[in-house]
């Protein structure tokens, strides 16, 4: 889902990905060229700390600890 934060001349897009944890998977897909500085990650509504709770390499966001089964995960990719 894409959300717009600037409805002026050219909207700025936020790519929002929503998924659910399964207790074992630590890797999730993000857009190429995403960095921890361009992403906000929440688990059950709680913001995760970049480089402490997750890292990004290429198109893979990796949690240091797998989100628990049925945890709601939201990954917001901001253009910077």
Secondary structure, DSSP 8 states (H G I E B T S, - for coil): -EEES--SSS--EEEEEEEE--SS--EEE--TT--GGGEEEEETTEE--BTTTEEEETTEEEESS---TT-EEEEEEE--
